[in-house]
């Protein structure tokens, strides 16, 4: 199955631009929160989800997580959407 990739870049300590593509990009914030940038749920744009609670030791208390989608549209417009998803049980 073909999946669309997220293309990103960063600048290294010498100021050189480093480009790469990946299926998912994980951003770890200072507070320990992990945001996942992906195109797998939004083929026209990107989705940003917070799976930090699912991967924490207290994940049984959390039954859902949010996905925020950003989709480009016409005439300098973007479509924003937020959906809650139920955490799938491994039981």
ABEGO torsion letter per residue (X at the ends): XBBBBBBBBBBBAAGBBBBBBBABBBBBBAAGBBBBBBAAABAABBBBBBAAAAABAAAAABABBBBBBBBBBBGGBBBBBBBBBBBBBAX
